[in-house]
Structures are given as C-alpha cells and as structure tokens.
C-alpha cells in the first residue's frame, strides 16, 4: 500500500485540527488589528485637534495683546 503525504487518517486529522484552530485565530487577529488601528487613529485626530485649538487660542491672545499695546 502506498502512502501519500496526507494519506493517513492521523495526518489528515492533525492537519484539519490545525486548520480549524488557525482560521479563527487569524480572523480574531485581523479584527483586533482593525479595531486597534481605528482607535489609535481617532485618538491621534482628537489630540491633533486639541493642539490646533490651543495654538489658535494662543495666537489670538498674542494678537489681542499686541493690538491693545498699539
């Protein structure tokens, strides 16, 4: 009897268990990556917006101070 690479039932079972275990792990890793990327992007946008508002307020205060001095 000739055995192929995936010929024995043991090898087929091991291969199928690996596939059944790895597909959900890969799916969860992808979902985790997407969720983390979205959260980090939103956080960066909020931080940049706050910094821009603070810079705008400082420039306005500087201009108002100079106008009052003149």
Helices and strands as residue ranges (DSSP letters): H 9-69
